[in-house]
Amino acid sequence: MQRLYDFFRSHQPWVDGFWAVLLVLMSLTTAISAPASAGVDRVVVVPLTLAFGVAMALRRRMPERMMALAAGTGALQLVFGVPVFPADFALLLTIYAVAVAGSVRASRLTLVVALLAAPLVQLRWPEERSSLLGNVVIVVFQTVPLLFVWLLGDARRTRSAYFAQLEERAARLERERESQAKIAVAAERARIARELHDVVAHNVSVMVVQADGAAYVMDTAPDQAKKALETISVTGRQALAEMRRLLGVLRTGEQPESGEYVPQPDVAQIEDLVEQCRGAGLTVSFKVEGSPRPLPSGVELTAYRIVQEALTNVRKHAGPEAGAGVRLVYFDDGLGLLVEDDGRGAPLELCVAGGADGQGQGLIGMRERVGMVGGTLDAGPLPGGGFRISALLPLRPAL
């Protein structure tokens, strides 16, 4: 059925032409076979029929012009006294075409034509044996089809406009969502740049200081060891300068802020973060599996920020009675994080994907952070309610 509909829709000009030709042939046949007593002027019927046929064939391409042609042809039909014949059906379909695709003004004028057509026909050819009430009933019954097709076309116009508005709105929201995502990524990268600058600057500075100290105090060591330490010192300074240059590019010209270079949190402070959330009234369980050990500074900072973002979203959006669980798992080659809520209040997936109000971009920021250290992040709903965020942070970045 759908294929048949698509076929007729894609061949509308040919379909309209076919019906126009069929209507013209039926009208001419009726006029020719009509008895002389019927008062049909065949000379007048031919041009009127052809005019109605043109209106029928081109009603979709030029609805307003064809409506004017059909209305004018109908007026000439009244003037020359040509009785109602099959070609008048073109007026019905032209009214529908204008109601669907014409302007608002043309549609209203078409409604006036639809309401006046039947009364004018009844005045031109009144039923002599019918009473006034009978003539009124006939006018009403003749007006109903014309009014019905106009209402049907107007309803289709309204429906099409509604769907077009929905499509435009969906496209606009998609553009806004992409723009917000890009802004969130840029902001998060700038934030990561500031934090990683602190981490890298601290570690490399320590390496430089230790190498310089070794070079100055190890006078009794072989010259080769001293030269190696000097090489380490030079390499460390070069790496520090390069990292500052690259992070400056990520910052996109952002000016340094007061108090920007401060020590960043690590995995050991996650327990303090959990205690802080408990003090704020949030029920949080905390569990550590495996053997805790020092981790790369970038991994520790990323782990802390992920837990911080997830617990903040639970506290803000999951409701006053919500509960959450945090678990750290130390593997041989990485650190695993698992944060779950119990599904009370607003779903956590709304919070991390954009917030209940659609303003946040928490999940985007988490993915950016995890990607910076070469890890993976999974987020999804739990069976029966709630939401889970799990991340795996490798100790060494992928080559």
Secondary structure, 3 states (H helix, E strand, C coil): CHHHHHHHHHCHHHHHHHHHHHHHHHHHHHHHHCCHHHCCCHHHHHHHHHHHHHHHHCCCCCHHHHHHHHHHHHHHHHHHCCCCCHHHHHHHHHHHHHHHHCCHHHHHHHHHHHHHHHHHHHHHCCCCCCCHHHHHHHHHHHHHHHHHHHHHHHHHHHHHHHHHHHHHHHHHHHHHHHHHHHHHHHHHHHHHHHHHHHHHHHHHHHHHHHHHHHHHHCCCCCHHHHHHHHHHHHHHHHHHHHHHHHHHHHCCCCCCCCCCCCCCCCHHHHHHHHHHHHHCCCEEEEEEECCCCCCCHHHHHHHHHHHHHHHHHHHHHCCCCCEEEEEEEECCCEEEEEEEECCCCCCHHHHHHCCCCCCCCHHHHHHHHHHHCCCEEEEEECCCCCEEEEEEEECCCCC
